[in-house]
Amino acid sequence: MGEMQLATIGTFCTNEACKDYQKIFPENVVKYGQTEKGVQRYRCKTCKKTFTATKGTMFYRLRHSEEEVVECMAMVGDRNSLAAIHRIKGIKEETVTSWLEKAESQVKQIEEHFIIPHKLSRIQADALWSFVGHKGEKGGS
């Protein structure tokens, strides 16, 4: 069995009905403008379907900017209540709750594909997230 490859959105077609679904062909998928919010769009030459760079992420089809979502997630991480986030940011508690649910789903996928198969300990996983959080720079910041 071959190694699992990570591919970024825009390097393969995300349409399950396409004959080139998930096949990595750099010439098959092309940039196709941007959304009103500036998110990159792509188009598959085979099936003619379009999709955005946020497809498959927790930011897909959100009305708020990625920055707002990340700020709210950081506030939750800092132990602010949903009511406090609503007062400070003006974003409904239900909206933040739905973002948390999307984030949970993403974390479960990461655990399923990376953490569990490689039998990483909690300490190793924390070290990995610290590395990712600092973009791999030694010494942080």
Secondary structure, DSSP 8 states (H G I E B T S, - for coil): --------TTSBB--TTSTTBT-B-TTTEEEEEE-TT--EEEEETTT--EEETTTTSTTTT-SS-HHHHHHHHHHHHTT--HHHHHHHH---HHHHHHHHHHHHHHHHHHIIIIITTTT--HHHHHHHHHHHHTTT-TT--
